[in-house]
Amino acid sequence: MSMIKNDKLLSEMARARMIRLVELAKIRVEKTGDTDLIARRYINIAKSIKSHYEIKEPSLNRMLCKKCGSMLMPGLNARVRVSSHNGYMAIVCGKCGAEKHSFYK
């Protein structure tokens, strides 16, 4: 039974560290206006923690560009388009131009 408690504790610690790394990357992007090398390193470490401990964190997926790996911050390095006719929102990466769609209807 102690293994289950340890696994749960490790997952909670990993989630807290992952969230802190994402916050640090977000601060870095806000300061520089673009995803630099240090912010990318924070994001890569957070992604490896997420995959190693199998943490379900959908907010991390929404913040990252799949093509170039940069952090998407609307207004700083990403544009947001809303299509009310089709019922989706598109976030366009400012670095590589890739689009991320999320449906709201």
trRosetta pair geometry for C-beta under 8 A, 3 or more apart (Angstrom, degrees):
i j d omega theta_ij theta_ji phi_ij phi_ji
1 4 5.8 -47 -162 28 47 111
1 5 6.9 43 147 -14 70 103
2 5 5.6 -53 -153 39 42 112
2 6 6.2 43 150 -21 71 106
3 6 5.6 -55 -146 39 33 111
3 7 6.2 35 154 -21 66 105
4 7 5.7 -52 -147 35 31 112
4 8 6.4 29 154 -17 64 106
5 8 5.8 -56 -149 38 31 110
5 9 6.2 31 153 -19 65 108
6 9 5.6 -55 -145 39 31 112
6 10 6.1 33 155 -20 66 106
7 10 5.7 -53 -145 37 29 111
7 11 6.4 30 154 -19 63 106
8 11 5.7 -53 -149 35 31 112
8 12 6.4 30 153 -18 64 106
9 12 5.8 -55 -148 37 31 110
9 13 6.3 29 154 -17 65 107
10 13 5.7 -55 -145 39 31 110
10 14 6.1 32 155 -20 65 108
10 53 6.9 -157 130 -122 94 123
11 14 5.6 -54 -144 38 30 112
11 15 6.3 33 155 -21 64 105
11 53 5.4 156 -116 178 71 123
11 55 6.6 156 -161 -88 90 95
12 15 5.7 -51 -146 34 31 112
12 16 6.4 31 154 -19 63 105
13 16 5.7 -53 -148 36 32 111
13 17 6.4 29 154 -16 65 106
14 17 5.8 -55 -147 39 31 109
14 18 6.1 34 154 -22 65 108
14 49 5.2 -178 -170 -179 98 108
14 52 7.5 -134 -149 82 146 101
14 53 4.3 119 108 -21 165 166
14 55 6.3 -156 111 -50 113 135
15 18 5.6 -55 -145 36 29 113
15 19 6.3 29 156 -18 64 106
15 53 7.7 -123 -49 104 70 146
15 55 5.4 165 -88 -136 87 142
15 57 7.2 162 -136 -70 91 123
16 19 5.9 -54 -147 36 29 110
16 20 6.4 30 153 -19 63 108
17 20 5.6 -55 -147 37 32 112
17 21 6.4 34 154 -20 66 104
17 49 6.3 -141 93 -142 110 164
18 21 5.8 -53 -149 34 31 111
18 22 6.5 30 153 -17 63 105
18 46 4.6 107 -151 -146 77 84
18 49 4.7 -156 -79 93 103 134
18 50 5.8 104 -133 -62 148 83
18 55 6.5 -174 14 72 164 161
18 57 6.8 -155 123 -26 139 166
18 60 7.4 -42 159 -79 116 145
19 22 5.7 -54 -150 36 33 111
19 23 6.4 36 151 -20 65 105
19 57 7.9 -155 -74 -134 82 145
20 23 5.6 -52 -148 35 33 114
20 24 6.4 35 152 -19 65 104
21 24 5.6 -51 -148 35 33 112
21 25 6.4 34 152 -18 64 104
21 42 4.6 179 -177 -172 88 89
21 43 7.5 168 141 -76 107 28
21 45 5.6 -131 -147 86 156 108
21 46 4.2 -169 92 -66 130 104
21 49 7.6 137 19 16 148 141
22 25 5.6 -52 -148 37 33 112
22 26 6.3 38 151 -23 65 105
22 42 7.3 162 -81 144 27 109
22 43 7.3 70 -105 -103 67 67
22 46 5.4 95 -56 -122 83 164
22 60 6.2 -111 -94 -108 145 93
22 63 7.0 90 -159 76 119 161
23 26 5.5 -52 -147 35 32 114
23 27 6.5 34 153 -20 65 102
24 27 5.7 -51 -149 34 32 112
24 28 6.4 36 150 -21 63 106
24 39 7.9 -168 120 -115 74 65
24 42 5.2 -147 89 -133 107 152
25 28 5.5 -53 -150 35 34 116
25 29 6.4 32 153 -19 66 104
25 35 7.7 14 -177 -132 101 92
25 39 4.3 103 -148 -154 80 79
25 40 7.9 115 -133 -49 118 20
25 42 4.0 -166 -65 90 100 132
25 43 5.2 90 -116 -54 161 83
25 46 7.4 -88 -11 -7 138 139
25 71 5.5 148 141 -48 115 150
26 29 5.8 -53 -147 36 32 109
26 30 6.4 32 153 -18 64 106
26 63 7.9 -60 -83 -163 104 143
26 71 6.5 -142 -88 164 60 155
26 73 7.1 129 -142 -84 79 125
27 30 5.7 -55 -147 37 31 111
27 31 6.3 30 154 -21 64 108
28 31 5.8 -58 -149 35 28 110
28 32 6.3 -4 165 8 66 111
28 35 7.8 67 109 -133 108 51
28 36 6.4 -114 161 39 116 101
28 38 5.8 -148 -138 93 152 105
28 39 4.0 -166 96 -76 136 102
28 42 7.1 155 8 13 144 144
29 32 6.5 -69 -136 52 26 89
29 33 7.3 53 176 -128 57 2
29 34 6.9 -111 -142 105 74 10
29 35 5.6 -12 -101 -83 105 63
29 36 8.0 -173 -90 6 57 76
29 39 5.5 97 -55 -131 82 158
29 71 5.1 -111 -55 75 154 125
29 73 5.4 152 129 -12 134 141
29 76 6.4 110 150 118 98 151
29 77 6.8 -94 -169 7 113 131
30 33 7.8 25 -168 -70 19 43
30 73 7.0 -154 -73 -163 71 168
30 76 6.8 -105 -107 -92 51 159
32 36 5.4 8 84 -26 171 121
32 39 7.7 -132 37 -24 131 133
33 76 5.6 -150 -145 -168 59 98
33 77 6.8 133 164 -58 58 98
34 70 7.7 -46 -177 -153 69 137
34 76 7.8 -160 -67 151 42 99
34 77 5.5 119 -112 -91 57 134
34 94 7.9 -111 -114 91 87 123
34 95 7.3 112 -153 -79 101 109
35 39 4.8 -127 -153 92 69 132
35 40 5.9 90 159 -59 106 85
35 43 7.7 -6 -155 -13 125 144
35 69 7.8 -170 138 108 155 69
35 70 3.6 -175 23 -144 154 96
35 71 5.2 147 -93 25 119 79
35 77 6.7 -156 -17 93 85 173
35 95 7.0 -55 35 -48 109 149
36 39 5.3 96 50 13 64 103
36 40 7.1 -122 104 -5 33 93
37 40 5.8 -57 -149 37 30 112
37 41 6.5 33 153 -22 64 104
38 41 5.6 -52 -151 32 33 113
38 42 6.6 36 151 -18 64 101
39 42 5.6 -50 -152 34 35 113
39 43 6.4 34 150 -18 65 106
39 70 7.8 45 110 -144 120 71
39 71 6.2 -94 162 4 123 124
40 43 5.5 -54 -147 38 34 112
40 44 6.2 36 154 -21 67 104
40 69 6.1 67 -139 120 100 116
40 70 7.1 -50 -88 -99 95 61
41 44 5.7 -51 -145 35 32 111
41 45 6.4 31 156 -17 64 104
42 45 6.0 -57 -150 37 29 109
42 46 6.3 28 153 -18 64 108
43 46 5.6 -56 -148 38 32 112
43 47 6.3 32 154 -19 66 106
43 64 6.5 135 -162 -106 130 121
43 69 6.4 148 110 169 139 93
43 70 8.0 173 0 -134 170 24
43 71 6.2 -156 -79 -58 136 98
44 47 5.7 -53 -146 37 31 111
44 48 6.4 29 156 -18 65 105
44 69 7.4 21 -70 -176 86 136
45 48 5.8 -56 -148 37 31 109
45 49 6.4 33 153 -19 65 104
46 49 5.7 -52 -148 36 32 112
46 50 6.3 36 151 -23 64 107
46 60 6.7 -157 140 -137 122 134
47 50 5.4 -51 -146 34 33 116
47 51 6.4 24 158 -13 66 105
47 60 7.5 167 -88 160 70 133
47 64 7.9 63 -76 -83 120 171
48 51 6.0 -55 -143 40 32 104
48 52 6.0 32 157 -21 66 110
49 52 5.8 -58 -141 38 28 109
49 53 6.1 -5 171 11 66 112
49 55 7.2 2 128 13 81 133
50 53 7.0 -74 -140 52 17 86
50 54 8.0 60 164 -111 51 9
50 55 4.9 -96 -137 56 63 102
50 57 6.0 -97 -123 30 120 119
50 60 6.4 -142 -86 84 155 165
51 54 7.2 21 -168 -78 30 47
57 60 4.4 48 113 2 111 115
57 61 7.4 151 101 -12 67 83
58 61 5.4 -52 -156 34 49 114
58 62 6.5 47 150 -21 74 103
59 62 5.7 -54 -150 35 37 112
59 63 6.5 34 154 -21 66 108
60 63 6.0 -61 -151 35 31 110
60 64 6.6 11 161 -10 66 116
61 64 6.5 -72 -145 39 28 101
62 72 7.9 -101 145 60 56 123
62 100 7.5 144 -148 146 54 143
62 102 7.1 21 -125 -69 107 143
63 71 5.6 -12 156 -151 99 81
63 72 5.8 -170 -172 47 44 82
63 73 8.0 22 -155 -68 90 64
64 69 6.4 -17 -171 -151 108 43
64 70 7.4 159 -150 82 64 29
64 71 6.2 -44 -97 -104 63 52
64 72 6.7 -178 -99 0 9 94
65 68 5.1 7 101 49 131 80
65 69 6.3 -60 72 -4 84 11
65 70 5.0 15 24 51 123 73
65 71 7.8 -121 -1 -64 85 8
65 72 5.7 119 -50 -53 84 104
65 93 4.3 53 -108 -92 139 140
65 95 7.1 -153 23 50 169 113
65 96 6.5 141 160 37 148 118
65 98 5.6 119 -164 64 107 125
65 100 7.0 -132 -116 -40 59 124
66 69 7.9 15 -162 -69 14 50
66 98 6.6 -131 55 147 80 153
66 100 7.2 134 -3 -90 100 106
67 93 6.9 -145 49 27 114 159
67 96 4.9 -143 103 105 128 154
67 98 3.9 165 4 -48 136 153
68 93 6.5 155 30 163 117 155
68 95 5.3 -117 79 101 164 126
68 96 4.3 168 -31 -26 127 136
68 98 7.0 -178 -2 6 90 127
70 77 6.7 -89 143 128 133 143
70 93 6.5 118 62 -153 114 118
70 95 5.1 90 11 13 157 150
70 96 7.7 161 16 -3 119 103
71 77 7.7 82 85 62 66 132
72 77 6.9 -130 -133 88 44 91
72 78 4.2 49 -160 -52 88 156
72 91 5.6 74 171 151 148 133
72 93 6.2 -90 -97 -99 105 77
72 100 7.1 -104 -43 22 170 141
73 76 4.2 2 96 43 113 121
73 77 5.7 60 49 33 86 87
73 78 6.1 146 59 18 34 106
74 78 5.1 -66 -89 85 49 100
74 79 7.2 76 -138 -137 78 13
74 80 4.8 6 -129 -32 130 117
74 91 6.6 -94 -77 -131 100 106
75 78 7.6 -1 16 62 37 69
76 94 7.9 -125 111 7 52 150
77 93 7.4 -2 139 -163 89 62
77 94 4.2 -131 -177 40 60 130
77 95 6.5 16 177 -35 115 91
78 91 5.3 13 169 -180 130 95
78 92 6.3 158 -163 75 74 48
78 93 5.8 -37 -107 -110 92 37
78 94 5.5 -120 -75 -19 38 93
79 91 7.4 162 81 -156 43 50
79 92 4.6 -11 59 55 94 106
79 94 6.9 111 -17 -72 82 87
80 89 6.5 -9 -169 -178 97 103
80 90 7.3 153 -157 83 48 51
80 91 5.5 -18 -102 -103 73 71
80 92 7.7 -165 -76 16 25 77
81 89 7.1 163 85 -161 49 55
81 90 4.5 -8 60 60 99 100
81 92 6.8 44 -4 -18 106 111
82 88 8.0 -169 -150 101 50 40
82 89 5.1 -19 -106 -110 73 82
82 90 7.8 -166 -77 23 28 69
83 86 4.3 2 126 42 127 100
83 87 7.0 -40 98 17 87 21
83 88 5.4 10 53 57 109 73
83 89 7.5 -167 22 -84 71 33
83 90 7.0 46 -11 -8 106 104
84 87 7.2 33 -165 -77 31 45
87 103 5.9 38 124 -157 93 85
87 104 6.0 -142 179 62 78 68
87 105 3.0 -52 -155 4 140 129
88 101 5.0 2 173 -168 135 102
88 102 6.5 155 -160 79 82 34
88 103 4.7 -45 -100 -98 88 62
88 104 6.8 150 -111 10 34 77
88 105 7.7 -78 -54 12 55 96
89 101 7.2 147 76 -154 44 54
89 102 5.3 -18 59 63 94 87
89 103 7.9 179 18 -89 70 19
89 104 6.3 49 -14 -18 104 119
90 99 5.0 -17 -167 -165 111 113
90 100 7.0 144 -157 70 57 43
90 101 5.3 -23 -98 -96 76 72
91 99 7.1 143 71 -157 43 57
91 100 4.7 -18 59 59 97 99
91 102 7.6 26 -6 2 104 104
92 97 6.5 -14 -175 -153 98 46
92 98 7.5 169 -150 84 55 34
92 99 5.3 -24 -98 -98 73 76
92 100 8.0 -169 -75 20 29 70
93 96 5.1 8 101 49 132 78
93 97 6.1 -60 71 -5 86 10
93 98 4.8 23 19 49 125 78
93 99 7.7 -132 4 -71 79 30
93 100 7.6 78 -39 -12 91 101
94 97 8.0 31 -143 -69 13 49
